[in-house]
Amino acid sequence: MKKCAAAVVVLSLLSVGLSAPLSGCDGLVKPITVSNEYMLGRWLYIGGSSDLPGSRSLGHLMTSVWLDVTTTAQSNVLNLLQTQKIYGKCSSLTYNVNFENSTMLIEQPFYLKEVYLPTDCSHCLVAYEEVVSGKDTFTSFLLFSRNQSVSPAVVETFRMQAECLHMPSPIMINTDYEICPDNISPSEGISALNSLLEAKMGHQVAKLLDAFFDMFVN
């Protein structure tokens, strides 16, 4: 789930506050079974964490994201339409993914594997993904909901899971936002994300921006 991926998510500060008990981490981060049917429909992005350079800056600038997941002619392939508002401007991406055995996969031109972790929220989806591009490996941890907001308890559990995974503290979206419309002409998402992953020269600048935003924003 992605252009959240195509520009998304994180580098700097480690989680703060109470540590998740070590005895509880295994249960919090053990992948769960998710059906194809459950994946379908609209998901609103609630927040996330990632070590992809530039993603943390984007997390501070992004005011809304939604995904629409639909079937294709192939039973193991889903189509994702992702629409986001960044600095007041809406844009949209579309791409296909393989989905089998509760796992989302993209194998070319980069490798992405996404699995799903437990949540007490009946209308939520907690995703953990690994992206491999050349010799680089990045991880992201994302929370989606059918609703525009979730309870503080759900957010707290999500933060504990991020700590168990040794991820930076998640950036949560302000839930008082206006969603982007459905009628935005989408760009091709896989090539857009691949361009970002291959932009090695820009990674150092993106990391500096991430650190800047973490120090001075919020």
N, C-alpha and C positions, 0 to 999 in steps of 0.2 A: 504494500500500500504505500503509495509512493509519491510523488513530487513533494509530498512531504518528504519523500526520499529524494527527489530531484533537486533538492536544495536544502534538505533538512539537516539539521539538528546538532551539535554540541561539543564542547571540549573542556571547560575549565573546572569549576569548583566541585569538590566532592560533597556528598551528602552531609548535612549537618543535623543536629538534633539527636534524638534517641536512636540507638542502633537496634536493628532488628535482631531478635534473639537468634543465635546460631542454630538452635534446635528447630526453629521455625522456618529457616530458609529453604530447606529441601522441599517442603510442602508448598511454599510460596512461588517457587520457580520451576516446578515440575510441569512439563508440557501437558496440555489437556487435549481431549478429542473435540474437534469442531466439525460439524457437517457442512457440506456444500450449501445446503439450504439456509443454514444460519448465516453464512457469509453474505448472502444476497441482500440487496437493498441499500439504503442510505445509512452511512456512518458519519457522525460528526466528531472531529478531532478535539480531544479535551486537553491533551498535553503529552510531553514526551522528553526523552533524553537521548543523546547520540554523541559519538566522538567523530562524526564526519565534519571535517573542517568547514566552518561557515554556518553550520546548522544552528549553533547557539545564537548567533547574531540574528539569523532568520527567525528563530523561535521568539525573540523579543519583538521583531517587526511584524510578525504574522498575526493577524487579528481574527481570522477564521479559516477553517479548512473543512471540506466535506468530501466524502467518497461515495460513489454510486457503483455498486458491484452487480454485474449482470451475467447471465449465462451466454455461451456462444454455441456454435454448431457442434463443438467438441465437448464431450461430457467432462473432461478433465481440464478444460481451459475456461477461465473467467476473464471478463473484461472489467477493467477499473477505469472509471472516469473521476479524476481528482480536480477539484476546484478550490482555489485559495485566494484570500485577499491579503496582499502584502503592501504595507504603506499606503493603504487606501485604494489599491488597484486590484481588480479581480482578473485571474487568468485560469486556464484549464488545461489539463493534460489527459491523455488516454493511453492505455497500454494493456496488453494481454499477459496473463500469468498462468502457469500450471498450478493446479490445486488438487492434491491427492493425499490421502492419509493424514489429514489435518495439517498439511504443510503447503505453504505457497513457495513456488520456485520460479526463478528466472535464471537461465543458464548461459545466455549469450546476449550482448557482448561482454557482460560482467555476470558474476554469480551472486544471486540473492536467495537466501533461505529464511523463511519467516515461520515461526511456530507461535502457539498461543498458550498463555499462562492463566492460572486460576484467578477468579474474581468473584466476590459475593454479589456483584451487580448483575441482575438478570438481563439488562439491556446494554451490556458493555462488551467490549472486546479488548483484551490486553495482548499486544503483539511484541515478540522479541525477534529481531532479525539480524542476520550477519550478511555483510556485503563484501565480496572479494573482487578487487580490480587490480590486475597485475600482481604486484607483490604487496599491495596494501589491503588490509582488512579493517572494516569498520563495523560497529554494532549500533543498533538503535532499539529503543524501548518505548512503545507508543500505547496510549490509551484512547479508545474510541467509544462512543455511546450512540444509541438511537436518539437520545435526548440531547438538548443543548448544554445541560449541566448534569453533574453527578453529586452525590453527597460527600461531605468532608471525610467520612469514614472510608469511602472508596478511594479518594485521593490519598489519604494516609497510608492505606494498604499498598497503593501503587508506589508511593515513595519508599516504603519498606522493601518492596520487591526490587526497586532500582538500587537500593543500598546492598541488598543481597547479591545482586549482579555486578557490584562494583562500578555502577554507572554514575555519571555526574547527576547532581540534583535535578529532577525534571522541571521543565518550564511549563506552567499551566496557562492556558488561554483564559483571558477575561471572558466570562460567559455572557456578558451583557453586550452582544454584538449583533449586527445585521448580516444574515447569510447572503452569499453571492447568488445571483440568479442562475437558472438552469441553461439559459440560451447562449452561453459563451462558446464560441467555436474552439475546440480543443487542439492543442499541438500534440505531436508524437512524443510520448513520455519517455520511452526507453532510450532513444538517442539523446534526449535532453539530459537525462541523468548521467549517461555515459560520458558526455562532454564534460560535465562537472567533475566526475571521478577522475578523468584523465588530465585535468587542468592542474598538473603538479606545481607549476610556478605560482599559481594562485593560492595554494594551500597555506603557505606561511602567512600571507596577508590575511586570509580568512581566520587563521588561528589568533592573530593579533586582534582582529575585530571581535572575535568571541570573547577574549579576555577583557577587552574594553567594555563591551556590553555587560559582562558579569560584574564589573567594578562599578559602573556608573548608571546602569539602568535598574530600576526597582530596588 
